[in-house]
Amino acid sequence: MSGEERQPLQTGGDALCGDRLEALYLPAAMESIGRYAFYNCFSFRHFSFYTSLRDIGTGAYTGVRRMKTLSVTEVPGARSCLKEMLAELSMELEVELICADGSRARLVFPEFYEEAVENTPARILETHTHGSGHRYRYCFKNTEFQFKEYDSLFAYAKAHESTETAAKLALLRLMYPVKLEEKYAKEYRQYVGTHAGFVGESLLKKNLMREFKFFVQVCVDEKAIGRGTGTVCTAEGREDRALEGSFNLWQSADGAADIDGFLNMALRYQRSEAVSFLMELSRKNAGSRKKSFNLL
């Protein structure tokens, strides 16, 4: 830039590795990563990249044990290495998939691990895989992610994963329902509804207000949801409709009891935003009830 002095290139600094690397955001122009690129990056937790990243060298994730989230932006026609990346990262991961049309999905890939078990009579070692995460990591056709196959695996998540993991998977699919078929949406709603107390308290404890509001509005009363939803819509759309009063979950008699229970939880965890939200829902619910008289 004219009128400004150029700063000399800094050299000789410490490499960005080990505990120093916590998050990495790669541009769309990045196509490959070399071997052992993240070797022993113990604090590496978030990785954001484009599907134009098509090649990752051998052992790139050696020593990476704390990865939590991946953010992947789809580039039309690009061959992604996401499938291979997920296969190497065996811990539980939350993946944000930003599709080419602008829609977003948030997907949970459960943990899996492999165990070598000795078959003494045969004098061989057998590899036993534990956890549903191994199945979830193969929901691809070539390199294209298959949402329907992912959703069809929920029975395995319910059987093999903790309630927290399964509920998180279900709730995020409902919040970001890219290509989510109604039969799978119903299964997800039933699961979070069955574990409503656990899910609500977990969200309040972690102060996840967006998820909590969506959960209360859409996922608590599965029967009310069945009366009110013919199609699956986005989290933003449902939030707007609920706040406008056009989508009232609390039509049933036990709706007020549900709100009271969550109010007590919100007060216990001192979540003022949740308290205000629930009190407003309670007010609207009370206002929508009609008094009835029995004339003898």
Phi, psi and omega in degrees: 000138182291145178082358180238144178279138176282135178278137179294147179295127180282128179230163176080007179283172179290145178292145179278086184206184179059227182285349183282333181268114179246326180214147181221130180239114183260145178282167181295337182285346180286124184247338182209155177233138185285175180295141177053034184300323183248031184304121178057034171276082191295333185259007181294115187239330184225134181228122180242130183203176178251159180290354172289346172285105190247356183214127175236129185293163180303135174070018183302327184256018178299124181089353177278115185234355186240017179299132182244317187224144172238140174237119187238122177257125185283131173250118184305131176083356182274142177272112186272152175259016183302318181302311180295324180296315179296325180294330180277333181262103189270351180284166177296131183231144169252123185245123172265118181251112180262108186283164183297332180276003178096348178288155183233140173237144173241117190239138175258128174250107183298164179288153169214158174212154182250142183232131177272119182243129182281126172263093190299312181300323181273351181057045177224162174257128179256140178265119178253130181257132182241142179096152181280350184300331179296317178295317183296332183282359180243027177274057182228147169245108195061249177246007182267127181290138183250103183296319182298318179295321177301311182294329182290348183268005187298331178301324178291322178296318180295326183280326191248344185252165177292160177301322181298314181293313182296319180292321178296316178301312182294316184294319180291327176293324178288325180289324183234075192275055177295120178054035180270117179283151186299324181295326177281324176300320179296319179296319178295318180296318180298322182292311181291330176292320178296327181252036187302315182298314180297313183295313181300315181293322179297318180292321178293319180299321180272359179059042178265083189290320180298314179295321181296315180298316179298315181302312181296315185290325192243330195251354185283307185258094185297329179292318178295323177298318181299328179284335190252352185234119173262336180225164177267131179235179184282165177300318181297318181296317180292324180296316180298315182295319182294317182291335178280352178087007182269357181224089189258110179283339192266052179273337184275163183296326183272007177297315180298321179297322178297315180297317180299320179296316180289329175298316178299319178297314182298321178293321180296323180266004177057048178259090186297324180296319179292321179299313180299316180298314182290323178294323177293319176297320179296320179297315179297321180295316179296323181289337183273347180284140179253134178287144178236148181233139180255105181267118180269000000 
